Amino acid sequence: MKCVIGGAQLRVFGRAIHAIARISDEFWFDPVEKGLALRSVNSSRSAYACVFFSSMFFQHYCWTAVSQPCQKEKQLSLPCKLIIKSVLPVFRCVNVLERNVEKCSISTSPSEHHITFQLLCRHGVVKTYNLTFQECDPLQAVFAKHMCPNILKVHYRLLADVMIHFPTSQEEITLSVTPMKVCFKSYTEEDTDFSRTMLTEIQLSPEEFDYFQVGVDSEVTFCLKELRGLLAFSEATSVPVSIHFDRCGKPIAFSIEDLLLEASFILATLCEAEKEAASPEPACCPRPWDSSKTGMDKSDQPSMDGASNAATAASKKPQQKGNTPNMDPAKPQSALAKQEVKNIPRGMERDVPGRAGAATAKAVGGEATEAPYAKVRELPMVPAVEPHSCCLAEHPHVLWGFQWDQLSQQHSWKTPALLGTLLGAGGFHWEMLLAEKDHKVVKASQIINTQILYHSFLPVQILHFPVPLLILWSCLLQGEGGHW
Amino acid sequence: MPFSAQPPASGERCALSASLDNARHLSSLLRAVHFQDYATCLATASGLRVTVEDAKCIQANAFIQAEIFQEFSVQEESVMFRISLSVLLDCLTIFGSSSLPGASTALRMCYRGYGYPLMLFLEEGGVVTVCKINTQEPEELLDFDFCSTKVVNKIILQSEGLREAFAELDMTSEVLQITMSPDKPYFRLSTFGNAGSAHLDYPRDSDLMEAFHCNQTQTNRYKISLLKPSTKALALSCKVSIRTDAQGFLSLQYMIRNEDGQICFVEYYCCPDEDITEAEL
């Protein structure tokens, strides 16, 4: 693959790299026939970015499918998908870049395992960078933007002007919308000392937006740091930013689209605590996911109260915690036997069994293998979890467990490698200890993010698991094979 | 404004005495060679030379000609002593290192001779500071024996072209490889770091190239950690001359124009690195 980026577009490309760099240190470099895609996901899987440059963006774009006959390569028809660290130095100073660099050519040679970036600069100086890459599995997030009830479209300048009011130390902000107004405010955890914090709130009326559609009143909280990268990038492209989102807990997508490129940043959102009384137990005891209610569109919240309290009390930052997940594709999952949950906390009794839920889940499970993209964003119904029972699979490969109380109860269970990683990366609001099938323990960390979406092919028994949102996490990545 | 000196005790003459209206002329040059704590100062009638060495592989010299000083006198043929450069710089910048227009520190320097401390009198805005810095036995300095007859390749470049390159050198690379050649790539700086290799090519007909005299293709490697401090000198300079001799010794000479437009020189000498094996590109 070889492409040449001309002067004016270099700034855009450099900004894209910088924006992606805010998500993670590594990114996927994925040249395809139609163009070049750059993707990144952060270590806690709470933010995903994809920038796709169509071949017209480049002065010159040439891609040939290379078949890899040698035995190491699994991919046959596509050039390798890559992770590159340290590309950033190449595009280090974006402002200087456009002044000094006339054009940049990027070429890959699969046989040599490096990508060459060559910058033709002022005064005839030529900078050549030969960067090594790693083969890896494809990365793709699935998010159905068209199914989001709330869509806002706004010029980047407005968003930038809004964000500038938030201090750079502000980690998360909350966007709340009603059909009458849009409000951005800083998010604080409940244990914050309010006497020392500054809270910022900015209200906008619908007229300020190029496009305003609010189907569902919602309040979503997401990480601001990642968004700032996108804003800087959109400034280079001068394309309006579209925001697609739903209720809290569902991901929010910021995207830019024009003839030459498409960029989307998908961020996880925090599930807010509702007005319902918090569980009297220590915050780390979550209530199990209320199966019957989740089938309906309304209240995810009540069942998540304990959880979100725990989340807020735990006060974790998504990016800092979390194991770096390994990228092994998940192995196909054998059907699980009935699962049980151990050590259910006191809050469990409130659960209402949902027969209908079970049926749906089964049906959903059935569909799974055929159409992984089918049911996006509908939370599956699960049968009730019996108090004081354990979620256990009889199958030796898969045992589930979780630690209700971060501090005391620890159970080690076996999970498939990928799931273990994902769950490890995305413990909802309590810490989890999971073990791989060879008895390695993978300790999960806490993050405050919730589901992005889910795949419908999960067997029912898994859905028994009172932390289904973690399962939903797994769907952010389609590993090779894509199912487990 | 010039500070009228306090002469030393009656009858005694200083082996070295100098005064300078703007101590920054001296301190900025010394900073360009400040990569070790200790430096050797050599004062002769033509001026002051401050030398810093490391690992017996690299030597940096800062030359401040007598003409830069308002007053400069050396009683003996030459005066040499070793002194803590860090302390000297701290004293010279005792009134702060920010360069406000109009406010400058006046300096008077006095060294009575072997065994005596170096006295500095610094004045700014009516406030006077007196510093006494102990001197030490000078150590033997390396002699790179670099004279113009032995030079194989020589390039003079405008510093602005190199500044960014040196500032962005991949420090995960152990070496900086310098290729100078009458043919392509003419002048190339290469690093081999964790992420891969990087090459910076300067063509001989580039605007930045003031002089290009390469007779032979030479590729030499130098430990990057030793050369990195030269970035400071590069940042101050307007031109740099890069020379190598038959053994691969490198000489970098930086022409620095100070605030008053006077020219001073800083040079770096470096031995080539023999130990590193050929890295793959």
Chai-1 contact restraints between the chains, C-beta under 6 A:
chainA,res_idxA,chainB,res_idxB,connection_type,confidence,min_distance_angstrom,max_distance_angstrom,comment,restraint_id
A,S86,B,A195,contact,1.0,0.0,6.0,A-B,restraint_1
A,H114,B,G196,contact,1.0,0.0,6.0,A-B,restraint_2
A,H123,B,G161,contact,1.0,0.0,6.0,A-B,restraint_3
A,H123,B,S206,contact,1.0,0.0,6.0,A-B,restraint_4
A,H123,B,D207,contact,1.0,0.0,6.0,A-B,restraint_5
A,H123,B,L208,contact,1.0,0.0,6.0,A-B,restraint_6
A,G124,B,P203,contact,1.0,0.0,6.0,A-B,restraint_7
A,G124,B,S206,contact,1.0,0.0,6.0,A-B,restraint_8
A,V125,B,Y202,contact,1.0,0.0,6.0,A-B,restraint_9
A,V126,B,D201,contact,1.0,0.0,6.0,A-B,restraint_10
A,K127,B,L200,contact,1.0,0.0,6.0,A-B,restraint_11
A,T128,B,H199,contact,1.0,0.0,6.0,A-B,restraint_12
A,Y129,B,A198,contact,1.0,0.0,6.0,A-B,restraint_13
A,N130,B,G196,contact,1.0,0.0,6.0,A-B,restraint_14
A,N130,B,S197,contact,1.0,0.0,6.0,A-B,restraint_15
A,L131,B,A195,contact,1.0,0.0,6.0,A-B,restraint_16
A,L131,B,G196,contact,1.0,0.0,6.0,A-B,restraint_17
A,T132,B,G196,contact,1.0,0.0,6.0,A-B,restraint_18
